């Protein structure tokens, strides 16, 4: 509340300065920044547009408006402004980073890689470019290339929490579970209060059948953030691996309660129901997961297996067609 009041006072002071000197773009830029910090993105966009009108050769106005448009998910408009800013200041690596983020948000992944690579070329010792390019590689499932970029970020910043976290995720994705555990452990040293790290390490432990460590980590994730379904999902998977099916059902049900729009909870619970021959409950959960993620073919195949167990052959044809 105090911070918000301070921002309001700053807005008043800047408005007064603008009234005294309405042809000075700096006042509009400064007020745009404050509006942005208050998440008044439309007002920030209006002020930065006025600054551009007054000084169309200053990239700062375009950058401010681009950030506002990006935050409002007007990605095409943000792209145009970042591009104009780059035309005016082509040596600023930060501008390529943000245009890459914009490309990534529009799923223009190759363009995003090109811009993040340009940012790295301009500032090769800045880990930000490598982190961003690693993230984009991850989005298109180039996990090994993502690992290489996150490793480069760590080379320049050995205390970079995000680099260890996401390198761990990518190691996990290609089955390098021991490497994933090492990265998550290092990230936990840097931030022992991040529940996501424990849930992620729990998954890696589960994958190498270190079930006790997995239960401890997923329980720690739940302790740190009992409103985050990730810890319950991770513990449900380990209970399932240990054939503790009722506990798996309880944990996945809690995850569903916390996030009923995430298919992972339904899939985890369906597996447990299937294992104790609660076929109809399992079919219902797989069906709900399909409603939430109709593009995931694996869920249709899992439901088809259940129909087969029930000798309901026509639905199999539907699911595997």
Buried (B, 14 or more C-beta within 10 A) or exposed (E): EEEEEEBEEBBEBBEEBBEEEEEBBBBBBBBBBBBBEBEBBEBBBBBBBBBBEBBEEBBBBBBBBBBBBBBBEBBEBBBBBBBBBBEBBEEBBBBBBBBBBBBBBBEBBEBBBBBBBBBBEBBEEBBBBBBBBBBBBBEBEBBEBBBBBBBBBBEBBEEBBBBBBBBBBBBBBBEBBEBBBBBBBBBBEBEEEBBBBBBBBBBBBBBBEBBEBBBBBBBBBBEBBEEBBBBBBBBBBBBBBBEBBEBBBBBBBBBBEBBEEBBBBBBBBBBBBBBBEBBEBBBBBBBBBBEBBEEBEEBBEBBBBBBEEEEEEEBBEEBEE
